[in-house]
């Protein structure tokens, strides 16, 4: 399964261009889409799920062109977890998933088997008799993920799948997506750098409707190598001065003083600053602020 995007643009009626002449190829496996809120990620995903037609450009799913005549065929191959989800509040978790399975045309015995499997994988088995309206935000997202996985789509699109989850659940959901992507394509959109570091090797960084970077994780880290320094000071005024002069990827109060990670083109002139290893968060901040 491959997805190709050629010169895609989405401009709304108010004149705002949310996606601006972008090209992208999404390969097999998990592909990360990283960007701040308002970067254009959700608009791009709405195009990829056939919810929104682009202003110009084209998208192909395994050679099938995105157009109204092909939407039904494309939709059968896609699973989608949107950022905001509100599924049938009066139904129980299991009733909701059974209904979604019926809508997807899954045979009842197979649907039950898949529901049992994914409820266990997402730690929802003990909550399956609860009404959807009784669930926390994090639980609703897990139910949303199960409904997106239920018909085992060739192309799964997930928008902030770990929002509202505790650390243990985040790990469990990330592992589930990694397993699912062994034979499929998953587009994992998030602003949480840690999620992508743990799940994918290739990603795109998006800002203001354009891609600032597309490629491997290693290549992105290399872009910031030699541009990250660490400085420790007990002087609050010096720390504030450094924050004004440089992009800061981390600030911690330690027993030794205030420890800052600075990003910039040249080594800081302030004494005590040393070069340090690059994290994905450093590289993301560096690329988006160059």
C-alpha positions as CSV (number, residue, x, y, z in Angstrom):
1,X,0.0,0.0,0.0
2,X,1.4,3.4,-1.0
3,X,0.0,6.9,-1.0
4,X,1.2,9.6,-3.2
5,X,0.4,13.3,-2.9
6,X,1.2,15.6,-5.8
7,X,1.1,19.4,-5.6
8,X,-1.8,19.3,-3.2
9,X,-3.5,22.6,-2.1
10,X,-6.5,23.2,0.1
11,X,-7.8,26.8,0.3
12,X,-11.0,27.6,2.3
13,X,-13.7,30.1,1.3
14,X,-12.3,32.6,3.7
15,X,-9.1,32.7,1.8
16,X,-7.0,30.7,4.3
17,X,-4.7,28.2,2.7
18,X,-4.4,25.2,5.1
19,X,-2.3,23.0,2.8
20,X,0.0,24.8,0.4
21,X,1.3,22.9,-2.7
22,X,2.7,19.9,-0.9
23,X,4.2,16.7,-2.3
24,X,4.5,13.5,-0.2
25,X,4.9,9.8,-0.6
26,X,3.7,7.7,2.4
27,X,5.4,4.2,2.3
28,X,4.5,0.9,3.9
29,X,4.7,0.9,7.7
30,X,4.2,3.7,10.2
31,X,4.8,7.2,8.8
32,X,4.8,10.1,11.3
33,X,3.2,13.5,10.7
34,X,4.6,16.0,13.2
35,X,3.5,19.6,13.6
36,X,2.0,22.1,16.0
37,X,-1.7,22.8,16.2
38,X,-2.8,24.7,13.1
39,X,0.0,23.3,10.9
40,X,-2.4,21.8,8.5
41,X,-2.2,18.2,9.6
42,X,-5.9,17.7,10.2
43,X,-6.8,19.3,6.9
44,X,-4.5,17.0,5.1
45,X,-6.0,14.0,6.9
46,X,-9.5,15.1,5.9
47,X,-8.4,15.0,2.3
48,X,-6.8,11.6,2.7
49,X,-10.1,10.2,4.2
50,X,-12.2,11.7,1.4
51,X,-14.0,14.0,3.8
52,X,-12.6,17.1,2.1
53,X,-11.9,17.6,-1.6
54,X,-8.7,19.5,-2.4
55,X,-8.6,22.8,-4.2
56,X,-6.0,21.5,-6.6
57,X,-3.4,18.7,-6.9
58,X,-4.0,15.0,-6.7
59,X,-3.8,12.0,-4.3
60,X,-3.4,8.4,-5.4
61,X,-4.0,5.3,-3.2
62,X,-2.1,2.4,-4.7
63,X,-2.6,4.0,-8.1
64,X,-6.3,4.8,-7.6
65,X,-7.0,8.5,-8.1
66,X,-8.9,10.4,-5.3
67,X,-12.1,11.6,-7.1
68,X,-15.8,11.3,-6.4
69,X,-16.2,8.3,-8.7
70,X,-13.5,6.4,-6.7
71,X,-14.4,7.5,-3.1
72,X,-16.5,4.4,-2.2
73,X,-13.7,2.1,-3.3
74,X,-11.1,4.1,-1.4
75,X,-13.2,4.4,1.8
76,X,-13.3,0.6,2.1
77,X,-9.5,0.6,2.4
78,X,-9.2,3.4,5.0
79,X,-9.6,3.5,8.8
80,X,-9.7,6.8,10.6
81,X,-9.4,8.0,14.2
82,X,-10.2,11.7,14.2
83,X,-9.0,14.1,16.9
84,X,-12.5,14.7,18.1
85,X,-14.7,11.6,18.4
86,X,-18.2,11.1,19.9
87,X,-19.6,7.7,19.2
88,X,-23.3,6.9,20.1
89,X,-23.4,8.0,23.8
90,X,-26.4,5.7,24.6
91,X,-24.8,2.5,23.5
92,X,-22.4,0.4,25.5
93,X,-18.8,0.0,24.3
94,X,-19.5,-3.4,22.9
95,X,-22.8,-2.4,21.3
96,X,-21.1,0.6,19.7
97,X,-18.4,-1.6,18.2
98,X,-20.8,-4.3,17.1
99,X,-22.8,-1.6,15.3
100,X,-19.7,-0.2,13.6
101,X,-18.8,-3.7,12.6
102,X,-22.2,-4.2,11.0
103,X,-21.8,-0.9,9.1
104,X,-18.4,-2.1,7.8
105,X,-20.0,-5.3,6.5
106,X,-18.0,-7.6,8.8
107,X,-19.5,-11.1,9.3
108,X,-20.8,-11.3,12.9
109,X,-18.6,-14.2,14.1
110,X,-15.5,-12.4,12.7
111,X,-16.6,-9.1,14.2
112,X,-17.0,-10.6,17.6
113,X,-13.5,-12.2,17.4
114,X,-11.9,-8.9,16.4
115,X,-13.8,-6.9,19.0
116,X,-12.7,-9.3,21.8
117,X,-9.1,-9.1,20.5
118,X,-8.9,-5.3,20.4
119,X,-10.8,-4.7,23.6
120,X,-8.1,-6.8,25.3
121,X,-5.3,-5.0,23.5
122,X,-6.6,-1.6,24.5
123,X,-7.5,-2.6,28.1
124,X,-11.2,-2.0,27.5
125,X,-12.5,-5.5,28.1
126,X,-13.5,-4.7,31.7
127,X,-15.4,-1.6,30.5
128,X,-17.3,-3.0,27.5
129,X,-20.7,-2.9,29.3
130,X,-20.3,0.8,30.1
131,X,-22.3,3.4,28.1
132,X,-20.2,5.5,25.8
133,X,-21.2,8.6,27.7
134,X,-19.8,7.2,30.9
135,X,-16.3,6.9,29.5
136,X,-13.4,9.3,30.2
137,X,-11.8,11.1,27.2
138,X,-8.9,8.6,27.1
139,X,-11.3,5.6,27.0
140,X,-13.4,7.2,24.2
141,X,-10.2,7.6,22.2
142,X,-9.4,3.9,22.7
143,X,-12.9,2.9,21.5
144,X,-12.4,5.2,18.5
145,X,-9.1,3.5,17.7
146,X,-10.8,0.1,17.9
147,X,-13.5,1.1,15.5
148,X,-10.8,2.4,13.1
149,X,-9.0,-0.9,13.3
150,X,-12.1,-3.2,13.2
151,X,-12.3,-3.7,9.4
152,X,-8.5,-4.1,9.2
153,X,-8.0,-1.3,6.7
154,X,-5.0,-1.2,4.4
155,X,-4.4,2.5,5.2
156,X,-5.0,3.6,8.8
157,X,-5.0,7.3,9.7
158,X,-4.8,8.3,13.4
159,X,-4.9,11.8,14.7
160,X,-3.4,12.2,18.1
161,X,-4.2,8.7,19.2
162,X,-2.5,8.9,22.6
163,X,-4.2,12.1,23.8
164,X,-5.6,11.7,27.3
165,X,-3.9,8.4,28.0
166,X,-1.6,7.6,30.9
167,X,2.0,6.6,30.2
168,X,1.3,2.9,30.4
169,X,-1.6,3.1,28.0
170,X,0.4,5.3,25.6
171,X,3.0,2.5,25.4
172,X,0.3,-0.1,24.8
173,X,-1.4,1.8,22.0
174,X,1.9,2.6,20.3
175,X,2.8,-1.1,20.4
176,X,-0.6,-2.0,19.0
177,X,-0.1,0.4,16.1
178,X,3.4,-1.0,15.4
179,X,2.1,-4.5,15.2
180,X,-0.8,-3.4,13.0
181,X,1.6,-1.6,10.6
182,X,3.6,-4.8,9.9
183,X,1.4,-5.5,6.9
184,X,-0.2,-2.1,6.3
185,X,0.4,1.6,6.1
186,X,-0.3,3.9,9.1
187,X,-0.2,7.7,9.1
188,X,0.4,8.7,12.7
189,X,-0.3,12.4,13.2
190,X,0.8,14.0,16.5
191,X,2.5,17.0,18.2
192,X,4.0,14.6,20.8
193,X,7.6,13.9,19.7
194,X,8.0,10.9,22.0
195,X,5.2,9.0,20.3
196,X,7.0,9.1,16.9
197,X,10.4,8.3,18.4
198,X,8.9,5.1,19.7
199,X,7.0,4.0,16.6
200,X,8.4,5.1,13.2
201,X,11.5,5.6,11.2
202,X,10.1,8.0,8.6
203,X,8.2,11.3,9.1
204,X,7.3,14.7,7.8
205,X,7.4,17.9,9.7
206,X,4.6,20.3,8.8
207,X,4.2,24.0,9.5
208,X,1.8,26.6,8.1
209,X,0.6,24.2,5.4
210,X,4.0,23.2,4.1
211,X,6.5,20.4,4.8
212,X,9.7,21.7,6.3
213,X,11.2,18.2,6.3
214,X,10.4,14.7,4.9
215,X,12.7,11.8,5.4
216,X,14.1,9.5,8.0
217,X,14.4,10.1,11.7
218,X,18.2,9.8,11.5
219,X,18.4,12.5,8.7
220,X,16.3,14.8,10.8
221,X,18.5,14.4,13.8
222,X,21.6,15.0,11.7
223,X,20.1,18.4,10.6
224,X,20.3,19.6,14.2
225,X,23.6,18.0,15.0
226,X,26.2,20.7,15.9
227,X,23.4,23.2,16.8
228,X,22.4,22.0,20.3
229,X,24.2,23.1,23.5
230,X,23.6,22.6,27.1
231,X,24.2,25.4,29.7
232,X,23.9,25.3,33.5
233,X,23.7,28.4,35.5
234,X,22.6,29.5,39.0
235,X,22.0,33.0,37.7
236,X,18.2,33.6,37.0
237,X,18.9,36.7,35.0
238,X,21.4,34.9,32.8
239,X,18.9,32.1,32.2
240,X,16.3,34.7,31.1
241,X,18.8,36.3,28.8
242,X,19.6,32.9,27.2
243,X,15.9,32.3,26.7
244,X,15.6,35.6,24.9
245,X,18.6,35.0,22.6
246,X,18.1,31.3,21.7
247,X,15.4,28.7,21.1
248,X,15.1,26.5,24.1
249,X,14.1,22.9,23.9
250,X,14.4,22.1,27.6
251,X,14.6,23.9,30.9
252,X,15.1,22.1,34.2
253,X,15.8,23.2,37.7
254,X,18.5,20.9,39.2
255,X,20.7,20.9,42.4
256,X,23.5,22.4,40.2
257,X,21.3,25.2,38.9
258,X,19.1,25.9,35.9
259,X,19.9,23.5,33.0
260,X,19.0,24.8,29.6
261,X,19.2,23.2,26.1
262,X,19.9,25.9,23.5
263,X,19.4,25.7,19.8
264,X,21.2,28.0,17.3
265,X,23.4,28.2,14.3
266,X,26.6,29.0,16.2
267,X,28.0,28.0,19.6
268,X,26.8,30.4,22.4
269,X,29.5,32.8,23.6
270,X,28.4,32.4,27.2
271,X,30.8,30.4,29.3
272,X,29.9,26.9,30.5
273,X,27.9,26.0,27.3
274,X,28.9,22.6,25.9
275,X,27.8,20.6,22.8
276,X,25.4,17.8,23.5
277,X,23.6,14.9,21.7
278,X,20.5,15.7,19.7
279,X,17.1,14.5,20.6
280,X,14.1,14.4,18.2
281,X,12.5,17.2,20.1
282,X,15.7,19.3,19.6
283,X,15.7,18.5,15.9
284,X,11.9,19.3,15.5
285,X,12.3,22.7,17.2
286,X,15.5,23.5,15.2
287,X,13.8,22.7,11.9
288,X,10.6,24.6,12.6
289,X,12.4,27.7,13.9
290,X,15.3,28.0,11.4
